Amino acid sequence: MALAAESLGVGSVILGLPRPAFTGEKADELRARLGCPDGYDFVIALSLGYATDQKEAHDLREENISWIR
Ligand SMILES: Cc1cc2nc3c(=O)[nH]c(=O)nc-3n(C[C@H](O)[C@H](O)[C@H](O)COP(=O)(O)O)c2cc1C
């Protein structure tokens, strides 16, 4: 979704931080308000918007990559 958004000129930020809201005491209320179907769990959120700034990509961090051949 992030790549698709980028291809349309829309910026995005992946967010995992909302997860506790989906497991906390108001989880049922939140799920109902968002219309989350039963059987689906929160994994990540993706905020979308038009960027007001641009920055270069990070350098490749080879030490963080595991290649499976
Ligand atoms: C699975 C996942 C969850 C993330 N959750 C958050 C988040 O909850 N809050 C946040 O500020 N950034 C979160 N990030 C990082 C942002 O999506 C984004 O990569 C970062 O803010 C961009 O910083 P950078 O360009 O310096 O890497 C998450 C990234 C990943 C891959």
PDB file of the backbone (N, CA, C, O) and the ligand in Angstrom, with CONECT records:
HET    LIG  A 101      31
ATOM      1  N   MET A   1       0.824  -1.206   0.000  1.00  0.00           N
ATOM      2  CA  MET A   1       0.000   0.000   0.000  1.00  0.00           C
ATOM      3  C   MET A   1       0.855   1.251   0.000  1.00  0.00           C
ATOM      4  O   MET A   1       0.536   2.228  -0.677  1.00  0.00           O
ATOM      5  N   ALA A   2       1.969   1.222   0.779  1.00  0.00           N
ATOM      6  CA  ALA A   2       2.859   2.383   0.830  1.00  0.00           C
ATOM      7  C   ALA A   2       3.482   2.645  -0.543  1.00  0.00           C
ATOM      8  O   ALA A   2       3.598   3.792  -0.975  1.00  0.00           O
ATOM      9  N   LEU A   3       3.876   1.577  -1.214  1.00  0.00           N
ATOM     10  CA  LEU A   3       4.481   1.741  -2.539  1.00  0.00           C
ATOM     11  C   LEU A   3       3.446   2.227  -3.545  1.00  0.00           C
ATOM     12  O   LEU A   3       3.737   3.068  -4.396  1.00  0.00           O
ATOM     13  N   ALA A   4       2.236   1.689  -3.436  1.00  0.00           N
ATOM     14  CA  ALA A   4       1.173   2.119  -4.341  1.00  0.00           C
ATOM     15  C   ALA A   4       0.864   3.598  -4.121  1.00  0.00           C
ATOM     16  O   ALA A   4       0.688   4.359  -5.072  1.00  0.00           O
ATOM     17  N   ALA A   5       0.801   3.995  -2.832  1.00  0.00           N
ATOM     18  CA  ALA A   5       0.535   5.398  -2.518  1.00  0.00           C
ATOM     19  C   ALA A   5       1.634   6.290  -3.098  1.00  0.00           C
ATOM     20  O   ALA A   5       1.358   7.319  -3.715  1.00  0.00           O
ATOM     21  N   GLU A   6       2.874   5.877  -2.890  1.00  0.00           N
ATOM     22  CA  GLU A   6       4.006   6.665  -3.386  1.00  0.00           C
ATOM     23  C   GLU A   6       3.919   6.840  -4.899  1.00  0.00           C
ATOM     24  O   GLU A   6       4.211   7.912  -5.430  1.00  0.00           O
ATOM     25  N   SER A   7       3.514   5.774  -5.584  1.00  0.00           N
ATOM     26  CA  SER A   7       3.427   5.852  -7.041  1.00  0.00           C
ATOM     27  C   SER A   7       2.349   6.838  -7.490  1.00  0.00           C
ATOM     28  O   SER A   7       2.352   7.289  -8.635  1.00  0.00           O
ATOM     29  N   LEU A   8       1.426   7.172  -6.578  1.00  0.00           N
ATOM     30  CA  LEU A   8       0.359   8.131  -6.890  1.00  0.00           C
ATOM     31  C   LEU A   8       0.673   9.515  -6.327  1.00  0.00           C
ATOM     32  O   LEU A   8      -0.162  10.418  -6.377  1.00  0.00           O
ATOM     33  N   GLY A   9       1.898   9.675  -5.784  1.00  0.00           N
ATOM     34  CA  GLY A   9       2.285  10.965  -5.237  1.00  0.00           C
ATOM     35  C   GLY A   9       1.768  11.212  -3.837  1.00  0.00           C
ATOM     36  O   GLY A   9       1.723  12.354  -3.380  1.00  0.00           O
ATOM     37  N   VAL A  10       1.375  10.138  -3.146  1.00  0.00           N
ATOM     38  CA  VAL A  10       0.856  10.261  -1.777  1.00  0.00           C
ATOM     39  C   VAL A  10       1.883   9.677  -0.818  1.00  0.00           C
ATOM     40  O   VAL A  10       2.335   8.546  -0.996  1.00  0.00           O
ATOM     41  N   GLY A  11       2.247  10.443   0.191  1.00  0.00           N
ATOM     42  CA  GLY A  11       3.218   9.975   1.184  1.00  0.00           C
ATOM     43  C   GLY A  11       2.541   9.109   2.231  1.00  0.00           C
ATOM     44  O   GLY A  11       1.319   9.143   2.377  1.00  0.00           O
ATOM     45  N   SER A  12       3.337   8.331   2.961  1.00  0.00           N
ATOM     46  CA  SER A  12       2.759   7.467   3.995  1.00  0.00           C
ATOM     47  C   SER A  12       3.758   7.214   5.108  1.00  0.00           C
ATOM     48  O   SER A  12       4.968   7.356   4.928  1.00  0.00           O
ATOM     49  N   VAL A  13       3.231   6.838   6.254  1.00  0.00           N
ATOM     50  CA  VAL A  13       4.055   6.414   7.387  1.00  0.00           C
ATOM     51  C   VAL A  13       3.422   5.158   7.977  1.00  0.00           C
ATOM     52  O   VAL A  13       2.242   5.145   8.329  1.00  0.00           O
ATOM     53  N   ILE A  14       4.233   4.097   8.078  1.00  0.00           N
ATOM     54  CA  ILE A  14       3.764   2.859   8.704  1.00  0.00           C
ATOM     55  C   ILE A  14       3.750   3.071  10.214  1.00  0.00           C
ATOM     56  O   ILE A  14       4.724   3.574  10.774  1.00  0.00           O
ATOM     57  N   LEU A  15       2.668   2.698  10.872  1.00  0.00           N
ATOM     58  CA  LEU A  15       2.536   2.899  12.318  1.00  0.00           C
ATOM     59  C   LEU A  15       2.109   1.607  13.009  1.00  0.00           C
ATOM     60  O   LEU A  15       1.057   1.045  12.706  1.00  0.00           O
ATOM     61  N   GLY A  16       2.942   1.146  13.941  1.00  0.00           N
ATOM     62  CA  GLY A  16       2.588   0.004  14.769  1.00  0.00           C
ATOM     63  C   GLY A  16       2.097   0.432  16.144  1.00  0.00           C
ATOM     64  O   GLY A  16       1.479  -0.339  16.877  1.00  0.00           O
ATOM     65  N   LEU A  17       2.392   1.687  16.470  1.00  0.00           N
ATOM     66  CA  LEU A  17       2.086   2.184  17.816  1.00  0.00           C
ATOM     67  C   LEU A  17       0.612   2.120  18.205  1.00  0.00           C
ATOM     68  O   LEU A  17       0.322   1.988  19.394  1.00  0.00           O
ATOM     69  N   PRO A  18      -0.349   2.209  17.258  1.00  0.00           N
ATOM     70  CA  PRO A  18      -1.758   2.107  17.664  1.00  0.00           C
ATOM     71  C   PRO A  18      -2.153   0.735  18.197  1.00  0.00           C
ATOM     72  O   PRO A  18      -3.252   0.585  18.730  1.00  0.00           O
ATOM     73  N   ARG A  19      -1.298  -0.259  18.072  1.00  0.00           N
ATOM     74  CA  ARG A  19      -1.681  -1.630  18.435  1.00  0.00           C
ATOM     75  C   ARG A  19      -2.283  -1.755  19.847  1.00  0.00           C
ATOM     76  O   ARG A  19      -3.309  -2.418  19.996  1.00  0.00           O
ATOM     77  N   PRO A  20      -1.697  -1.155  20.870  1.00  0.00           N
ATOM     78  CA  PRO A  20      -2.278  -1.315  22.215  1.00  0.00           C
ATOM     79  C   PRO A  20      -3.743  -0.885  22.292  1.00  0.00           C
ATOM     80  O   PRO A  20      -4.501  -1.395  23.118  1.00  0.00           O
ATOM     81  N   ALA A  21      -4.135   0.043  21.439  1.00  0.00           N
ATOM     82  CA  ALA A  21      -5.534   0.482  21.458  1.00  0.00           C
ATOM     83  C   ALA A  21      -6.465  -0.643  21.018  1.00  0.00           C
ATOM     84  O   ALA A  21      -7.645  -0.654  21.368  1.00  0.00           O
ATOM     85  N   PHE A  22      -5.926  -1.593  20.244  1.00  0.00           N
ATOM     86  CA  PHE A  22      -6.745  -2.700  19.755  1.00  0.00           C
ATOM     87  C   PHE A  22      -6.713  -3.904  20.685  1.00  0.00           C
ATOM     88  O   PHE A  22      -7.369  -4.913  20.427  1.00  0.00           O
ATOM     89  N   THR A  23      -5.958  -3.797  21.757  1.00  0.00           N
ATOM     90  CA  THR A  23      -5.925  -4.885  22.740  1.00  0.00           C
ATOM     91  C   THR A  23      -6.331  -4.389  24.130  1.00  0.00           C
ATOM     92  O   THR A  23      -6.467  -5.180  25.063  1.00  0.00           O
ATOM     93  N   GLY A  24      -6.519  -3.092  24.257  1.00  0.00           N
ATOM     94  CA  GLY A  24      -6.844  -2.508  25.553  1.00  0.00           C
ATOM     95  C   GLY A  24      -8.320  -2.624  25.899  1.00  0.00           C
ATOM     96  O   GLY A  24      -9.091  -3.290  25.208  1.00  0.00           O
ATOM     97  N   GLU A  25      -8.690  -1.965  26.978  1.00  0.00           N
ATOM     98  CA  GLU A  25     -10.052  -2.113  27.505  1.00  0.00           C
ATOM     99  C   GLU A  25     -11.124  -1.534  26.589  1.00  0.00           C
ATOM    100  O   GLU A  25     -12.292  -1.913  26.681  1.00  0.00           O
ATOM    101  N   LYS A  26     -10.731  -0.619  25.708  1.00  0.00           N
ATOM    102  CA  LYS A  26     -11.719  -0.035  24.783  1.00  0.00           C
ATOM    103  C   LYS A  26     -11.606  -0.626  23.376  1.00  0.00           C
ATOM    104  O   LYS A  26     -12.099  -0.046  22.408  1.00  0.00           O
ATOM    105  N   ALA A  27     -10.953  -1.787  23.275  1.00  0.00           N
ATOM    106  CA  ALA A  27     -10.733  -2.404  21.966  1.00  0.00           C
ATOM    107  C   ALA A  27     -12.048  -2.678  21.237  1.00  0.00           C
ATOM    108  O   ALA A  27     -12.173  -2.389  20.047  1.00  0.00           O
ATOM    109  N   ASP A  28     -13.022  -3.230  21.948  1.00  0.00           N
ATOM    110  CA  ASP A  28     -14.295  -3.567  21.290  1.00  0.00           C
ATOM    111  C   ASP A  28     -14.982  -2.312  20.755  1.00  0.00           C
ATOM    112  O   ASP A  28     -15.509  -2.310  19.643  1.00  0.00           O
ATOM    113  N   GLU A  29     -14.971  -1.252  21.551  1.00  0.00           N
ATOM    114  CA  GLU A  29     -15.588   0.001  21.121  1.00  0.00           C
ATOM    115  C   GLU A  29     -14.864   0.551  19.892  1.00  0.00           C
ATOM    116  O   GLU A  29     -15.499   1.005  18.940  1.00  0.00           O
ATOM    117  N   LEU A  30     -13.520   0.507  19.920  1.00  0.00           N
ATOM    118  CA  LEU A  30     -12.737   1.014  18.794  1.00  0.00           C
ATOM    119  C   LEU A  30     -13.018   0.214  17.534  1.00  0.00           C
ATOM    120  O   LEU A  30     -13.219   0.778  16.459  1.00  0.00           O
ATOM    121  N   ARG A  31     -13.030  -1.115  17.678  1.00  0.00           N
ATOM    122  CA  ARG A  31     -13.285  -1.974  16.517  1.00  0.00           C
ATOM    123  C   ARG A  31     -14.683  -1.699  15.938  1.00  0.00           C
ATOM    124  O   ARG A  31     -14.868  -1.674  14.722  1.00  0.00           O
ATOM    125  N   ALA A  32     -15.639  -1.500  16.814  1.00  0.00           N
ATOM    126  CA  ALA A  32     -17.001  -1.230  16.344  1.00  0.00           C
ATOM    127  C   ALA A  32     -17.060   0.108  15.602  1.00  0.00           C
ATOM    128  O   ALA A  32     -17.690   0.222  14.550  1.00  0.00           O
ATOM    129  N   ARG A  33     -16.399   1.104  16.163  1.00  0.00           N
ATOM    130  CA  ARG A  33     -16.441   2.431  15.532  1.00  0.00           C
ATOM    131  C   ARG A  33     -15.748   2.440  14.182  1.00  0.00           C
ATOM    132  O   ARG A  33     -16.142   3.181  13.281  1.00  0.00           O
ATOM    133  N   LEU A  34     -14.705   1.610  14.038  1.00  0.00           N
ATOM    134  CA  LEU A  34     -13.976   1.541  12.766  1.00  0.00           C
ATOM    135  C   LEU A  34     -14.574   0.524  11.804  1.00  0.00           C
ATOM    136  O   LEU A  34     -14.172   0.437  10.644  1.00  0.00           O
ATOM    137  N   GLY A  35     -15.546  -0.249  12.302  1.00  0.00           N
ATOM    138  CA  GLY A  35     -16.163  -1.255  11.442  1.00  0.00           C
ATOM    139  C   GLY A  35     -15.244  -2.412  11.124  1.00  0.00           C
ATOM    140  O   GLY A  35     -15.300  -2.967  10.026  1.00  0.00           O
ATOM    141  N   CYS A  36     -14.375  -2.795  12.093  1.00  0.00           N
ATOM    142  CA  CYS A  36     -13.464  -3.936  11.883  1.00  0.00           C
ATOM    143  C   CYS A  36     -14.256  -5.237  11.902  1.00  0.00           C
ATOM    144  O   CYS A  36     -14.925  -5.527  12.894  1.00  0.00           O
ATOM    145  N   PRO A  37     -14.200  -6.021  10.841  1.00  0.00           N
ATOM    146  CA  PRO A  37     -14.941  -7.292  10.827  1.00  0.00           C
ATOM    147  C   PRO A  37     -14.355  -8.278  11.835  1.00  0.00           C
ATOM    148  O   PRO A  37     -13.160  -8.237  12.123  1.00  0.00           O
ATOM    149  N   ASP A  38     -15.186  -9.153  12.362  1.00  0.00           N
ATOM    150  CA  ASP A  38     -14.698 -10.219  13.242  1.00  0.00           C
ATOM    151  C   ASP A  38     -13.691 -11.073  12.478  1.00  0.00           C
ATOM    152  O   ASP A  38     -13.823 -11.267  11.270  1.00  0.00           O
ATOM    153  N   GLY A  39     -12.693 -11.577  13.182  1.00  0.00           N
ATOM    154  CA  GLY A  39     -11.709 -12.445  12.551  1.00  0.00           C
ATOM    155  C   GLY A  39     -10.522 -11.696  11.974  1.00  0.00           C
ATOM    156  O   GLY A  39      -9.582 -12.312  11.471  1.00  0.00           O
ATOM    157  N   TYR A  40     -10.558 -10.375  12.044  1.00  0.00           N
ATOM    158  CA  TYR A  40      -9.435  -9.571  11.561  1.00  0.00           C
ATOM    159  C   TYR A  40      -8.782  -8.880  12.754  1.00  0.00           C
ATOM    160  O   TYR A  40      -9.473  -8.335  13.615  1.00  0.00           O
ATOM    161  N   ASP A  41      -7.450  -8.902  12.806  1.00  0.00           N
ATOM    162  CA  ASP A  41      -6.723  -8.247  13.881  1.00  0.00           C
ATOM    163  C   ASP A  41      -5.885  -7.096  13.334  1.00  0.00           C
ATOM    164  O   ASP A  41      -5.481  -7.098  12.171  1.00  0.00           O
ATOM    165  N   PHE A  42      -5.636  -6.125  14.187  1.00  0.00           N
ATOM    166  CA  PHE A  42      -4.768  -5.011  13.814  1.00  0.00           C
ATOM    167  C   PHE A  42      -3.341  -5.525  13.642  1.00  0.00           C
ATOM    168  O   PHE A  42      -2.840  -6.276  14.479  1.00  0.00           O
ATOM    169  N   VAL A  43      -2.707  -5.124  12.579  1.00  0.00           N
ATOM    170  CA  VAL A  43      -1.285  -5.435  12.383  1.00  0.00           C
ATOM    171  C   VAL A  43      -0.498  -4.131  12.335  1.00  0.00           C
ATOM    172  O   VAL A  43       0.338  -3.878  13.203  1.00  0.00           O
ATOM    173  N   ILE A  44      -0.756  -3.319  11.346  1.00  0.00           N
ATOM    174  CA  ILE A  44      -0.168  -1.981  11.283  1.00  0.00           C
ATOM    175  C   ILE A  44      -1.197  -1.018  10.717  1.00  0.00           C
ATOM    176  O   ILE A  44      -2.165  -1.414  10.068  1.00  0.00           O
ATOM    177  N   ALA A  45      -0.959   0.248  10.983  1.00  0.00           N
ATOM    178  CA  ALA A  45      -1.746   1.303  10.353  1.00  0.00           C
ATOM    179  C   ALA A  45      -0.853   2.002   9.331  1.00  0.00           C
ATOM    180  O   ALA A  45       0.373   1.983   9.444  1.00  0.00           O
ATOM    181  N   LEU A  46      -1.467   2.601   8.361  1.00  0.00           N
ATOM    182  CA  LEU A  46      -0.726   3.360   7.367  1.00  0.00           C
ATOM    183  C   LEU A  46      -1.375   4.734   7.258  1.00  0.00           C
ATOM    184  O   LEU A  46      -2.493   4.871   6.762  1.00  0.00           O
ATOM    185  N   SER A  47      -0.655   5.750   7.729  1.00  0.00           N
ATOM    186  CA  SER A  47      -1.192   7.106   7.580  1.00  0.00           C
ATOM    187  C   SER A  47      -0.820   7.599   6.190  1.00  0.00           C
ATOM    188  O   SER A  47       0.275   7.324   5.698  1.00  0.00           O
ATOM    189  N   LEU A  48      -1.715   8.312   5.575  1.00  0.00           N
ATOM    190  CA  LEU A  48      -1.516   8.788   4.201  1.00  0.00           C
ATOM    191  C   LEU A  48      -1.705  10.295   4.143  1.00  0.00           C
ATOM    192  O   LEU A  48      -2.525  10.861   4.865  1.00  0.00           O
ATOM    193  N   GLY A  49      -0.941  10.926   3.283  1.00  0.00           N
ATOM    194  CA  GLY A  49      -1.105  12.366   3.118  1.00  0.00           C
ATOM    195  C   GLY A  49      -0.154  12.905   2.073  1.00  0.00           C
ATOM    196  O   GLY A  49       0.695  12.185   1.547  1.00  0.00           O
ATOM    197  N   TYR A  50      -0.310  14.171   1.784  1.00  0.00           N
ATOM    198  CA  TYR A  50       0.575  14.820   0.825  1.00  0.00           C
ATOM    199  C   TYR A  50       1.739  15.435   1.582  1.00  0.00           C
ATOM    200  O   TYR A  50       1.555  16.320   2.417  1.00  0.00           O
ATOM    201  N   ALA A  51       2.931  14.959   1.281  1.00  0.00           N
ATOM    202  CA  ALA A  51       4.127  15.393   1.995  1.00  0.00           C
ATOM    203  C   ALA A  51       4.425  16.865   1.730  1.00  0.00           C
ATOM    204  O   ALA A  51       4.279  17.356   0.611  1.00  0.00           O
ATOM    205  N   THR A  52       4.843  17.550   2.780  1.00  0.00           N
ATOM    206  CA  THR A  52       5.257  18.945   2.615  1.00  0.00           C
ATOM    207  C   THR A  52       6.770  19.032   2.560  1.00  0.00           C
ATOM    208  O   THR A  52       7.331  20.112   2.376  1.00  0.00           O
ATOM    209  N   ASP A  53       7.436  17.882   2.721  1.00  0.00           N
ATOM    210  CA  ASP A  53       8.896  17.862   2.734  1.00  0.00           C
ATOM    211  C   ASP A  53       9.349  16.539   2.115  1.00  0.00           C
ATOM    212  O   ASP A  53       8.588  15.573   2.081  1.00  0.00           O
ATOM    213  N   GLN A  54      10.546  16.503   1.646  1.00  0.00           N
ATOM    214  CA  GLN A  54      11.114  15.282   1.083  1.00  0.00           C
ATOM    215  C   GLN A  54      12.459  15.043   1.731  1.00  0.00           C
ATOM    216  O   GLN A  54      13.157  15.999   2.070  1.00  0.00           O
ATOM    217  N   LYS A  55      12.837  13.792   1.911  1.00  0.00           N
ATOM    218  CA  LYS A  55      14.184  13.515   2.395  1.00  0.00           C
ATOM    219  C   LYS A  55      14.748  12.325   1.651  1.00  0.00           C
ATOM    220  O   LYS A  55      14.018  11.489   1.117  1.00  0.00           O
ATOM    221  N   GLU A  56      16.065  12.273   1.632  1.00  0.00           N
ATOM    222  CA  GLU A  56      16.731  11.195   0.927  1.00  0.00           C
ATOM    223  C   GLU A  56      16.539   9.884   1.679  1.00  0.00           C
ATOM    224  O   GLU A  56      16.369   9.878   2.899  1.00  0.00           O
ATOM    225  N   ALA A  57      16.569   8.791   0.955  1.00  0.00           N
ATOM    226  CA  ALA A  57      16.510   7.470   1.595  1.00  0.00           C
ATOM    227  C   ALA A  57      17.776   7.246   2.418  1.00  0.00           C
ATOM    228  O   ALA A  57      18.834   7.795   2.110  1.00  0.00           O
ATOM    229  N   HIS A  58      17.653   6.428   3.473  1.00  0.00           N
ATOM    230  CA  HIS A  58      18.826   6.056   4.266  1.00  0.00           C
ATOM    231  C   HIS A  58      19.821   5.292   3.405  1.00  0.00           C
ATOM    232  O   HIS A  58      19.458   4.702   2.388  1.00  0.00           O
ATOM    233  N   ASP A  59      21.082   5.312   3.826  1.00  0.00           N
ATOM    234  CA  ASP A  59      22.055   4.421   3.199  1.00  0.00           C
ATOM    235  C   ASP A  59      21.638   2.986   3.476  1.00  0.00           C
ATOM    236  O   ASP A  59      21.008   2.707   4.496  1.00  0.00           O
ATOM    237  N   LEU A  60      21.983   2.086   2.583  1.00  0.00           N
ATOM    238  CA  LEU A  60      21.694   0.671   2.786  1.00  0.00           C
ATOM    239  C   LEU A  60      22.463   0.167   3.998  1.00  0.00           C
ATOM    240  O   LEU A  60      23.674   0.370   4.090  1.00  0.00           O
ATOM    241  N   ARG A  61      21.781  -0.482   4.923  1.00  0.00           N
ATOM    242  CA  ARG A  61      22.433  -1.016   6.137  1.00  0.00           C
ATOM    243  C   ARG A  61      22.579  -2.525   5.983  1.00  0.00           C
ATOM    244  O   ARG A  61      21.738  -3.307   6.426  1.00  0.00           O
ATOM    245  N   GLU A  62      23.673  -2.898   5.344  1.00  0.00           N
ATOM    246  CA  GLU A  62      23.896  -4.319   5.033  1.00  0.00           C
ATOM    247  C   GLU A  62      23.821  -5.193   6.273  1.00  0.00           C
ATOM    248  O   GLU A  62      23.384  -6.342   6.199  1.00  0.00           O
ATOM    249  N   GLU A  63      24.250  -4.649   7.434  1.00  0.00           N
ATOM    250  CA  GLU A  63      24.262  -5.458   8.654  1.00  0.00           C
ATOM    251  C   GLU A  63      22.853  -5.808   9.124  1.00  0.00           C
ATOM    252  O   GLU A  63      22.688  -6.698   9.959  1.00  0.00           O
ATOM    253  N   ASN A  64      21.844  -5.131   8.608  1.00  0.00           N
ATOM    254  CA  ASN A  64      20.459  -5.398   8.997  1.00  0.00           C
ATOM    255  C   ASN A  64      19.735  -6.312   8.010  1.00  0.00           C
ATOM    256  O   ASN A  64      18.545  -6.591   8.164  1.00  0.00           O
ATOM    257  N   ILE A  65      20.460  -6.772   7.004  1.00  0.00           N
ATOM    258  CA  ILE A  65      19.821  -7.566   5.951  1.00  0.00           C
ATOM    259  C   ILE A  65      20.303  -9.013   6.031  1.00  0.00           C
ATOM    260  O   ILE A  65      21.502  -9.279   6.118  1.00  0.00           O
ATOM    261  N   SER A  66      19.347  -9.942   5.999  1.00  0.00           N
ATOM    262  CA  SER A  66      19.676 -11.363   5.899  1.00  0.00           C
ATOM    263  C   SER A  66      19.253 -11.843   4.523  1.00  0.00           C
ATOM    264  O   SER A  66      18.071 -11.792   4.185  1.00  0.00           O
ATOM    265  N   TRP A  67      20.178 -12.294   3.750  1.00  0.00           N
ATOM    266  CA  TRP A  67      19.867 -12.782   2.400  1.00  0.00           C
ATOM    267  C   TRP A  67      19.567 -14.258   2.466  1.00  0.00           C
ATOM    268  O   TRP A  67      20.359 -15.016   3.027  1.00  0.00           O
ATOM    269  N   ILE A  68      18.475 -14.686   1.928  1.00  0.00           N
ATOM    270  CA  ILE A  68      18.107 -16.101   1.853  1.00  0.00           C
ATOM    271  C   ILE A  68      18.258 -16.531   0.399  1.00  0.00           C
ATOM    272  O   ILE A  68      17.551 -16.041  -0.482  1.00  0.00           O
ATOM    273  N   ARG A  69      19.185 -17.451   0.159  1.00  0.00           N
ATOM    274  CA  ARG A  69      19.460 -17.858  -1.238  1.00  0.00           C
ATOM    275  C   ARG A  69      19.010 -19.285  -1.461  1.00  0.00           C
ATOM    276  O   ARG A  69      19.152 -19.812  -2.565  1.00  0.00           O
TER     277      ARG A  69
HETATM  278  C1  LIG A 101       6.224  -2.299  11.239  1.00  0.00           C
HETATM  279  C2  LIG A 101       6.558  -0.835  11.465  1.00  0.00           C
HETATM  280  C3  LIG A 101       5.910  -0.143  12.462  1.00  0.00           C
HETATM  281  C4  LIG A 101       6.217   1.205  12.693  1.00  0.00           C
HETATM  282  N1  LIG A 101       5.556   1.892  13.668  1.00  0.00           N
HETATM  283  C5  LIG A 101       5.849   3.191  13.877  1.00  0.00           C
HETATM  284  C6  LIG A 101       5.141   3.938  14.879  1.00  0.00           C
HETATM  285  O1  LIG A 101       4.241   3.431  15.533  1.00  0.00           O
HETATM  286  N2  LIG A 101       5.496   5.225  15.069  1.00  0.00           N
HETATM  287  C7  LIG A 101       6.496   5.826  14.315  1.00  0.00           C
HETATM  288  O2  LIG A 101       6.768   7.011  14.522  1.00  0.00           O
HETATM  289  N3  LIG A 101       7.151   5.160  13.366  1.00  0.00           N
HETATM  290  C8  LIG A 101       6.860   3.855  13.129  1.00  0.00           C
HETATM  291  N4  LIG A 101       7.520   3.153  12.168  1.00  0.00           N
HETATM  292  C9  LIG A 101       8.541   3.875  11.387  1.00  0.00           C
HETATM  293  C10 LIG A 101       7.896   4.737  10.341  1.00  0.00           C
HETATM  294  O3  LIG A 101       7.010   3.991   9.533  1.00  0.00           O
HETATM  295  C11 LIG A 101       8.937   5.326   9.400  1.00  0.00           C
HETATM  296  O4  LIG A 101       9.691   4.291   8.819  1.00  0.00           O
HETATM  297  C12 LIG A 101       9.855   6.214  10.101  1.00  0.00           C
HETATM  298  O5  LIG A 101       9.169   7.141  10.892  1.00  0.00           O
HETATM  299  C13 LIG A 101      10.625   6.983   9.048  1.00  0.00           C
HETATM  300  O6  LIG A 101      11.798   7.347   9.595  1.00  0.00           O
HETATM  301  P1  LIG A 101      13.084   7.191   8.749  1.00  0.00           P
HETATM  302  O7  LIG A 101      12.761   7.657   7.363  1.00  0.00           O
HETATM  303  O8  LIG A 101      14.079   8.016   9.434  1.00  0.00           O
HETATM  304  O9  LIG A 101      13.419   5.726   8.759  1.00  0.00           O
HETATM  305  C14 LIG A 101       7.214   1.841  11.900  1.00  0.00           C
HETATM  306  C15 LIG A 101       7.851   1.139  10.889  1.00  0.00           C
HETATM  307  C16 LIG A 101       7.532  -0.182  10.672  1.00  0.00           C
HETATM  308  C17 LIG A 101       8.228  -0.930   9.551  1.00  0.00           C
CONECT  278  279
CONECT  279  278  280  307
CONECT  280  279  281
CONECT  281  280  282  305
CONECT  282  281  283
CONECT  283  282  284  290
CONECT  284  283  285  286
CONECT  285  284
CONECT  286  284  287
CONECT  287  286  288  289
CONECT  288  287
CONECT  289  287  290
CONECT  290  283  289  291
CONECT  291  290  292  305
CONECT  292  291  293
CONECT  293  292  294  295
CONECT  294  293
CONECT  295  293  296  297
CONECT  296  295
CONECT  297  295  298  299
CONECT  298  297
CONECT  299  297  300
CONECT  300  299  301
CONECT  301  300  302  303  304
CONECT  302  301
CONECT  303  301
CONECT  304  301
CONECT  305  281  291  306
CONECT  306  305  307
CONECT  307  279  306  308
CONECT  308  307
END
